[in-house]
Amino acid sequence: MIMLDGDEVSCRLTSKCDEPTVGDFVKLDANSDIVQVLPRQNLIARKASGSKHKAQLMAANVDYAFIVTSLNADFNVRRLERYISFLDLQGINHYIILTKSDLCEDVGAYTAQLSDINSPTITTSVVTGCGLDKLSALLVSGKTAVFMGSSGVGKSSIINFLLGEDLMEVDGLRNDDKGRHTTTHRQMFMMPSGAAIIDIPGIRELQIWSGGDVASSFEDIEELAQNRKFRNCSHESEPGCAVVGNVDAKRLKSYFKLQREAKRASGR
């Protein structure tokens, strides 16, 4: 299914054509068969589950990726670091979207945990309207945004608000303070503003596919490392290390783990 002049059109993929993903622009023949996937501005892909040498395409040609997490038991700084590194390695502009602020007694306690993360953050609530004007301002005509996050963090509620109608199924919280999974497949929607929204189902596993260096995702660590005593300092046990002791141990462990994954991806 593709979007043609705002309408959905059924089509087939010819055997000679590369497989498209949501967000791709394609060329059709007279029979509405896809004969070519046009060059991409960018591509979001992750390592396919259980495979060492295959990528799973998630979205293409996006202007913004919104990493959505709720201000409750779902909130996980280490997971956010993974999303940020994953997107930075692929050159995708991103925002952290904090949801359900109306249900949170101390929003500051959550945002304080993001002090070392150099990513723009928008706190929102579909109940009070908090932050939704800032989010809407990013979605102007011609822009495409992808919403990513765990199941039940409120992506569907935000998308319904932005679309101005309830096109996405929404479910409530379970007893463990986590939302229920409602989106089952990737979808694209056109906003009244002319922007496009891509919704990706709740992600359980996000393995890095694109190789490189995650340094840009951990600017605080890289800045401290400039003052290292030894040029080949590993930031583990060297005397005079400027990083160890000045960076949260869990954040440093996350940095090492993601750096190893990115290097393995480079080897592929």
Contacts in CASP RR format, 6 or more apart in sequence:
PFRMAT RR
TARGET T0000
AUTHOR 0000-0000-0000
METHOD contacts of the structure
MODEL  1
MIMLDGDEVSCRLTSKCDEPTVGDFVKLDANSDIVQVLPRQNLIARKASG
SKHKAQLMAANVDYAFIVTSLNADFNVRRLERYISFLDLQGINHYIILTK
SDLCEDVGAYTAQLSDINSPTITTSVVTGCGLDKLSALLVSGKTAVFMGS
SGVGKSSIINFLLGEDLMEVDGLRNDDKGRHTTTHRQMFMMPSGAAIIDI
PGIRELQIWSGGDVASSFEDIEELAQNRKFRNCSHESEPGCAVVGNVDAK
RLKSYFKLQREAKRASGR
1 8 0 8 1.000
1 9 0 8 1.000
1 10 0 8 1.000
1 11 0 8 1.000
2 8 0 8 1.000
2 9 0 8 1.000
2 11 0 8 1.000
2 26 0 8 1.000
2 28 0 8 1.000
2 34 0 8 1.000
3 9 0 8 1.000
3 188 0 8 1.000
3 190 0 8 1.000
4 28 0 8 1.000
6 190 0 8 1.000
9 32 0 8 1.000
10 32 0 8 1.000
11 28 0 8 1.000
11 32 0 8 1.000
11 33 0 8 1.000
11 34 0 8 1.000
12 31 0 8 1.000
12 32 0 8 1.000
12 33 0 8 1.000
12 34 0 8 1.000
13 19 0 8 1.000
13 20 0 8 1.000
13 33 0 8 1.000
13 34 0 8 1.000
14 29 0 8 1.000
14 33 0 8 1.000
14 34 0 8 1.000
14 35 0 8 1.000
16 35 0 8 1.000
17 26 0 8 1.000
17 34 0 8 1.000
17 35 0 8 1.000
17 36 0 8 1.000
17 37 0 8 1.000
18 37 0 8 1.000
19 37 0 8 1.000
19 57 0 8 1.000
20 26 0 8 1.000
20 34 0 8 1.000
20 37 0 8 1.000
20 60 0 8 1.000
21 43 0 8 1.000
21 57 0 8 1.000
21 58 0 8 1.000
21 59 0 8 1.000
21 60 0 8 1.000
21 186 0 8 1.000
22 58 0 8 1.000
22 59 0 8 1.000
22 60 0 8 1.000
22 186 0 8 1.000
22 187 0 8 1.000
22 188 0 8 1.000
22 198 0 8 1.000
23 59 0 8 1.000
23 60 0 8 1.000
23 61 0 8 1.000
23 62 0 8 1.000
23 144 0 8 1.000
23 188 0 8 1.000
23 196 0 8 1.000
23 198 0 8 1.000
24 37 0 8 1.000
24 38 0 8 1.000
24 40 0 8 1.000
24 60 0 8 1.000
24 61 0 8 1.000
25 37 0 8 1.000
25 38 0 8 1.000
25 61 0 8 1.000
26 34 0 8 1.000
26 35 0 8 1.000
26 36 0 8 1.000
26 37 0 8 1.000
26 38 0 8 1.000
27 34 0 8 1.000
27 35 0 8 1.000
27 36 0 8 1.000
27 37 0 8 1.000
27 38 0 8 1.000
28 34 0 8 1.000
28 35 0 8 1.000
29 35 0 8 1.000
40 60 0 8 1.000
40 61 0 8 1.000
41 60 0 8 1.000
41 61 0 8 1.000
41 62 0 8 1.000
42 60 0 8 1.000
42 61 0 8 1.000
42 62 0 8 1.000
42 90 0 8 1.000
42 91 0 8 1.000
42 92 0 8 1.000
43 57 0 8 1.000
43 59 0 8 1.000
43 60 0 8 1.000
43 90 0 8 1.000
44 57 0 8 1.000
44 58 0 8 1.000
44 59 0 8 1.000
44 60 0 8 1.000
44 62 0 8 1.000
44 65 0 8 1.000
44 87 0 8 1.000
44 90 0 8 1.000
44 92 0 8 1.000
44 146 0 8 1.000
45 55 0 8 1.000
45 56 0 8 1.000
45 57 0 8 1.000
45 58 0 8 1.000
45 90 0 8 1.000
45 209 0 8 1.000
45 210 0 8 1.000
46 55 0 8 1.000
46 56 0 8 1.000
46 58 0 8 1.000
46 86 0 8 1.000
46 206 0 8 1.000
46 207 0 8 1.000
46 208 0 8 1.000
46 209 0 8 1.000
47 54 0 8 1.000
47 55 0 8 1.000
47 56 0 8 1.000
47 207 0 8 1.000
47 208 0 8 1.000
47 209 0 8 1.000
47 265 0 8 1.000
48 54 0 8 1.000
48 55 0 8 1.000
48 56 0 8 1.000
49 56 0 8 1.000
49 205 0 8 1.000
49 207 0 8 1.000
52 268 0 8 1.000
53 268 0 8 1.000
55 209 0 8 1.000
58 146 0 8 1.000
58 186 0 8 1.000
58 200 0 8 1.000
59 146 0 8 1.000
59 186 0 8 1.000
59 198 0 8 1.000
59 200 0 8 1.000
61 144 0 8 1.000
62 92 0 8 1.000
62 144 0 8 1.000
62 145 0 8 1.000
62 146 0 8 1.000
62 198 0 8 1.000
63 93 0 8 1.000
63 143 0 8 1.000
63 144 0 8 1.000
63 145 0 8 1.000
64 93 0 8 1.000
64 94 0 8 1.000
64 95 0 8 1.000
64 138 0 8 1.000
64 143 0 8 1.000
64 144 0 8 1.000
64 145 0 8 1.000
64 146 0 8 1.000
65 87 0 8 1.000
65 92 0 8 1.000
65 93 0 8 1.000
65 94 0 8 1.000
65 95 0 8 1.000
65 145 0 8 1.000
65 146 0 8 1.000
65 148 0 8 1.000
66 94 0 8 1.000
66 95 0 8 1.000
66 97 0 8 1.000
66 135 0 8 1.000
66 145 0 8 1.000
66 146 0 8 1.000
66 147 0 8 1.000
66 148 0 8 1.000
67 80 0 8 1.000
67 83 0 8 1.000
67 84 0 8 1.000
67 87 0 8 1.000
67 94 0 8 1.000
67 95 0 8 1.000
67 96 0 8 1.000
67 97 0 8 1.000
67 119 0 8 1.000
67 148 0 8 1.000
67 149 0 8 1.000
68 97 0 8 1.000
68 99 0 8 1.000
68 147 0 8 1.000
68 148 0 8 1.000
68 149 0 8 1.000
68 153 0 8 1.000
68 154 0 8 1.000
68 155 0 8 1.000
68 158 0 8 1.000
69 75 0 8 1.000
69 76 0 8 1.000
69 79 0 8 1.000
69 80 0 8 1.000
69 96 0 8 1.000
69 97 0 8 1.000
69 98 0 8 1.000
69 99 0 8 1.000
69 149 0 8 1.000
69 150 0 8 1.000
69 153 0 8 1.000
70 98 0 8 1.000
70 99 0 8 1.000
70 100 0 8 1.000
70 152 0 8 1.000
70 153 0 8 1.000
70 154 0 8 1.000
70 179 0 8 1.000
71 98 0 8 1.000
71 99 0 8 1.000
71 100 0 8 1.000
71 101 0 8 1.000
71 103 0 8 1.000
71 104 0 8 1.000
71 107 0 8 1.000
71 110 0 8 1.000
71 123 0 8 1.000
72 100 0 8 1.000
72 103 0 8 1.000
72 104 0 8 1.000
72 173 0 8 1.000
72 177 0 8 1.000
72 178 0 8 1.000
73 176 0 8 1.000
73 177 0 8 1.000
73 178 0 8 1.000
74 150 0 8 1.000
74 152 0 8 1.000
74 153 0 8 1.000
74 177 0 8 1.000
74 178 0 8 1.000
74 179 0 8 1.000
75 110 0 8 1.000
75 113 0 8 1.000
77 113 0 8 1.000
77 114 0 8 1.000
77 117 0 8 1.000
77 250 0 8 1.000
77 251 0 8 1.000
78 250 0 8 1.000
78 254 0 8 1.000
79 150 0 8 1.000
80 96 0 8 1.000
80 114 0 8 1.000
80 117 0 8 1.000
81 117 0 8 1.000
81 217 0 8 1.000
81 218 0 8 1.000
81 251 0 8 1.000
81 254 0 8 1.000
81 255 0 8 1.000
81 258 0 8 1.000
82 206 0 8 1.000
82 254 0 8 1.000
82 258 0 8 1.000
83 94 0 8 1.000
83 148 0 8 1.000
83 149 0 8 1.000
83 206 0 8 1.000
84 94 0 8 1.000
84 117 0 8 1.000
84 119 0 8 1.000
84 217 0 8 1.000
85 208 0 8 1.000
85 214 0 8 1.000
85 217 0 8 1.000
85 218 0 8 1.000
85 258 0 8 1.000
85 262 0 8 1.000
86 206 0 8 1.000
86 208 0 8 1.000
87 94 0 8 1.000
88 94 0 8 1.000
88 214 0 8 1.000
88 216 0 8 1.000
88 217 0 8 1.000
89 208 0 8 1.000
89 210 0 8 1.000
89 211 0 8 1.000
89 212 0 8 1.000
89 214 0 8 1.000
89 262 0 8 1.000
89 265 0 8 1.000
90 210 0 8 1.000
94 119 0 8 1.000
95 119 0 8 1.000
95 120 0 8 1.000
95 121 0 8 1.000
95 122 0 8 1.000
95 138 0 8 1.000
96 114 0 8 1.000
96 117 0 8 1.000
96 119 0 8 1.000
96 120 0 8 1.000
96 121 0 8 1.000
96 122 0 8 1.000
97 121 0 8 1.000
97 122 0 8 1.000
97 124 0 8 1.000
97 135 0 8 1.000
97 147 0 8 1.000
97 158 0 8 1.000
98 107 0 8 1.000
98 110 0 8 1.000
98 111 0 8 1.000
98 121 0 8 1.000
98 122 0 8 1.000
98 123 0 8 1.000
98 124 0 8 1.000
99 124 0 8 1.000
99 125 0 8 1.000
99 126 0 8 1.000
99 153 0 8 1.000
99 154 0 8 1.000
99 157 0 8 1.000
99 158 0 8 1.000
100 125 0 8 1.000
100 154 0 8 1.000
101 107 0 8 1.000
101 123 0 8 1.000
101 124 0 8 1.000
101 125 0 8 1.000
101 128 0 8 1.000
101 130 0 8 1.000
102 125 0 8 1.000
102 127 0 8 1.000
102 128 0 8 1.000
102 130 0 8 1.000
104 110 0 8 1.000
107 123 0 8 1.000
111 121 0 8 1.000
111 123 0 8 1.000
114 121 0 8 1.000
116 220 0 8 1.000
116 247 0 8 1.000
116 248 0 8 1.000
116 251 0 8 1.000
118 219 0 8 1.000
118 220 0 8 1.000
122 131 0 8 1.000
122 134 0 8 1.000
122 135 0 8 1.000
123 130 0 8 1.000
123 131 0 8 1.000
124 130 0 8 1.000
124 131 0 8 1.000
124 132 0 8 1.000
124 135 0 8 1.000
124 158 0 8 1.000
125 131 0 8 1.000
125 132 0 8 1.000
126 132 0 8 1.000
126 154 0 8 1.000
126 157 0 8 1.000
126 158 0 8 1.000
126 160 0 8 1.000
126 161 0 8 1.000
129 161 0 8 1.000
132 158 0 8 1.000
132 161 0 8 1.000
132 162 0 8 1.000
135 158 0 8 1.000
135 162 0 8 1.000
136 162 0 8 1.000
136 193 0 8 1.000
138 145 0 8 1.000
139 145 0 8 1.000
139 162 0 8 1.000
139 191 0 8 1.000
139 193 0 8 1.000
139 195 0 8 1.000
139 197 0 8 1.000
140 193 0 8 1.000
140 194 0 8 1.000
140 195 0 8 1.000
141 193 0 8 1.000
141 194 0 8 1.000
141 195 0 8 1.000
142 194 0 8 1.000
142 195 0 8 1.000
142 196 0 8 1.000
143 195 0 8 1.000
143 196 0 8 1.000
144 195 0 8 1.000
144 196 0 8 1.000
144 197 0 8 1.000
144 198 0 8 1.000
145 195 0 8 1.000
145 196 0 8 1.000
145 197 0 8 1.000
145 198 0 8 1.000
146 197 0 8 1.000
146 198 0 8 1.000
146 199 0 8 1.000
146 200 0 8 1.000
147 155 0 8 1.000
147 158 0 8 1.000
147 159 0 8 1.000
147 197 0 8 1.000
147 198 0 8 1.000
147 199 0 8 1.000
147 200 0 8 1.000
148 200 0 8 1.000
148 202 0 8 1.000
148 203 0 8 1.000
149 155 0 8 1.000
149 200 0 8 1.000
149 202 0 8 1.000
149 203 0 8 1.000
150 202 0 8 1.000
150 203 0 8 1.000
150 204 0 8 1.000
151 178 0 8 1.000
151 179 0 8 1.000
151 180 0 8 1.000
151 181 0 8 1.000
151 182 0 8 1.000
151 201 0 8 1.000
151 202 0 8 1.000
151 204 0 8 1.000
152 171 0 8 1.000
152 178 0 8 1.000
152 179 0 8 1.000
152 180 0 8 1.000
152 181 0 8 1.000
152 182 0 8 1.000
152 202 0 8 1.000
153 179 0 8 1.000
154 170 0 8 1.000
154 179 0 8 1.000
155 168 0 8 1.000
155 183 0 8 1.000
155 199 0 8 1.000
155 202 0 8 1.000
156 168 0 8 1.000
156 169 0 8 1.000
156 170 0 8 1.000
156 182 0 8 1.000
156 183 0 8 1.000
156 199 0 8 1.000
157 168 0 8 1.000
157 170 0 8 1.000
159 167 0 8 1.000
159 168 0 8 1.000
159 189 0 8 1.000
159 197 0 8 1.000
159 199 0 8 1.000
160 166 0 8 1.000
160 167 0 8 1.000
160 168 0 8 1.000
160 170 0 8 1.000
162 191 0 8 1.000
162 197 0 8 1.000
163 189 0 8 1.000
163 191 0 8 1.000
163 192 0 8 1.000
163 197 0 8 1.000
164 192 0 8 1.000
167 189 0 8 1.000
168 182 0 8 1.000
168 183 0 8 1.000
168 199 0 8 1.000
169 182 0 8 1.000
169 183 0 8 1.000
170 182 0 8 1.000
171 179 0 8 1.000
171 180 0 8 1.000
171 182 0 8 1.000
172 179 0 8 1.000
172 180 0 8 1.000
173 179 0 8 1.000
173 180 0 8 1.000
174 180 0 8 1.000
181 201 0 8 1.000
181 202 0 8 1.000
183 199 0 8 1.000
183 200 0 8 1.000
183 201 0 8 1.000
183 202 0 8 1.000
184 201 0 8 1.000
185 201 0 8 1.000
186 198 0 8 1.000
186 199 0 8 1.000
186 200 0 8 1.000
186 201 0 8 1.000
187 198 0 8 1.000
187 199 0 8 1.000
188 196 0 8 1.000
188 197 0 8 1.000
188 198 0 8 1.000
188 199 0 8 1.000
189 196 0 8 1.000
189 197 0 8 1.000
189 199 0 8 1.000
190 196 0 8 1.000
190 197 0 8 1.000
191 197 0 8 1.000
207 261 0 8 1.000
208 258 0 8 1.000
208 261 0 8 1.000
208 262 0 8 1.000
208 265 0 8 1.000
209 265 0 8 1.000
210 262 0 8 1.000
210 265 0 8 1.000
211 262 0 8 1.000
211 263 0 8 1.000
211 265 0 8 1.000
211 266 0 8 1.000
211 267 0 8 1.000
211 268 0 8 1.000
212 262 0 8 1.000
212 263 0 8 1.000
212 265 0 8 1.000
212 266 0 8 1.000
213 259 0 8 1.000
213 262 0 8 1.000
214 255 0 8 1.000
214 258 0 8 1.000
214 259 0 8 1.000
214 262 0 8 1.000
215 221 0 8 1.000
215 222 0 8 1.000
216 222 0 8 1.000
217 258 0 8 1.000
218 251 0 8 1.000
218 255 0 8 1.000
220 247 0 8 1.000
221 235 0 8 1.000
221 243 0 8 1.000
221 247 0 8 1.000
221 251 0 8 1.000
221 252 0 8 1.000
221 255 0 8 1.000
224 242 0 8 1.000
224 243 0 8 1.000
224 246 0 8 1.000
224 247 0 8 1.000
225 233 0 8 1.000
225 235 0 8 1.000
225 242 0 8 1.000
225 243 0 8 1.000
226 242 0 8 1.000
227 242 0 8 1.000
228 235 0 8 1.000
228 240 0 8 1.000
228 241 0 8 1.000
228 242 0 8 1.000
228 243 0 8 1.000
229 238 0 8 1.000
229 239 0 8 1.000
229 240 0 8 1.000
229 241 0 8 1.000
229 242 0 8 1.000
230 238 0 8 1.000
233 241 0 8 1.000
233 243 0 8 1.000
235 241 0 8 1.000
235 243 0 8 1.000
235 244 0 8 1.000
235 252 0 8 1.000
236 244 0 8 1.000
237 244 0 8 1.000
238 244 0 8 1.000
243 252 0 8 1.000
244 252 0 8 1.000
END
